[in-house]
Amino acid sequence: MEIRHYKFNRITLDPAKCFGKPCIRGLRMPVASLLSYLSSGMSVEDILREWPEIEYEDILQALGYAAWAMEERIVPMSETLAV
């Protein structure tokens, strides 16, 4: 059963696709893959050329989703830090 993220309408989650990872519009393109391509140096234009089913707005929402997800993360600090 596919559900759309309540805040990002182009981000979907479906346990039957990509192990339930957040994907773009029900496609088998995980958000993490798009972010990985961008971080490896691929340009937005390269991604859009390589995967014609991906739209510019999908990339923007993937970035927005990543920023939102990082805001929600709490990283506990240990009492002693390794130096």
C-alpha positions as CSV (number, residue, x, y, z in Angstrom):
1,M,0.0,0.0,0.0
2,E,1.6,3.3,-1.2
3,I,1.2,6.3,1.0
4,R,2.3,9.9,0.3
5,H,4.3,11.8,2.8
6,Y,2.0,14.3,4.6
7,K,4.4,17.2,4.0
8,F,6.1,16.3,0.7
9,N,3.5,15.2,-1.9
10,R,6.1,13.7,-4.3
11,I,7.6,11.4,-1.7
12,T,5.9,8.1,-1.3
13,L,6.5,5.1,0.9
14,D,5.4,1.5,0.0
15,P,6.6,-1.6,1.8
16,A,6.4,-3.4,-1.6
17,K,8.9,-1.1,-3.3
18,C,12.5,-0.5,-2.4
19,F,12.0,-2.1,1.0
20,G,9.7,0.7,2.1
21,K,12.3,3.5,1.6
22,P,11.1,6.9,0.7
23,C,10.8,7.1,-3.1
24,I,9.9,9.6,-5.7
25,R,6.2,9.5,-6.8
26,G,5.9,5.7,-6.5
27,L,8.8,5.1,-8.8
28,R,11.6,2.8,-7.9
29,M,13.8,5.8,-7.3
30,P,14.7,6.2,-3.6
31,V,15.2,9.7,-2.3
32,A,18.6,8.4,-1.0
33,S,19.7,7.5,-4.5
34,L,18.9,11.0,-5.8
35,L,20.8,12.6,-3.0
36,S,23.7,10.2,-3.6
37,Y,23.9,11.2,-7.2
38,L,23.9,14.8,-6.4
39,S,26.6,14.4,-3.7
40,S,28.8,12.5,-6.1
41,G,28.9,15.5,-8.4
42,M,26.1,14.7,-10.9
43,S,24.3,17.9,-11.9
44,V,20.5,18.2,-11.8
45,E,20.6,18.3,-15.6
46,D,22.6,15.1,-15.7
47,I,20.0,13.3,-13.5
48,L,17.1,14.6,-15.5
49,R,18.8,13.4,-18.7
50,E,19.7,10.0,-17.3
51,W,16.3,9.3,-15.8
52,P,13.6,11.1,-17.9
53,E,10.8,10.0,-15.6
54,I,12.3,12.2,-12.8
55,E,11.2,15.8,-12.8
56,Y,13.0,18.9,-11.5
57,E,10.4,19.3,-8.7
58,D,11.1,15.7,-7.6
59,I,14.8,16.7,-7.0
60,L,13.7,19.8,-5.0
61,Q,11.4,17.7,-2.9
62,A,14.1,15.1,-2.3
63,L,16.4,17.9,-1.0
64,G,13.6,19.3,1.1
65,Y,12.7,15.9,2.5
66,A,16.4,15.3,3.5
67,A,16.6,18.7,5.2
68,W,13.3,18.0,7.1
69,A,14.5,14.5,8.1
70,M,17.7,15.8,9.5
71,E,15.9,18.4,11.6
72,E,13.9,15.7,13.2
73,R,17.0,13.6,14.2
74,I,18.3,13.7,17.7
75,V,21.8,12.6,18.2
76,P,22.6,11.7,21.8
77,M,25.9,12.8,23.1
78,S,28.0,10.4,25.2
79,E,29.3,11.7,28.5
80,T,32.9,11.2,27.4
81,L,34.1,12.1,23.9
82,A,36.9,10.2,22.3
83,V,39.7,12.6,21.3
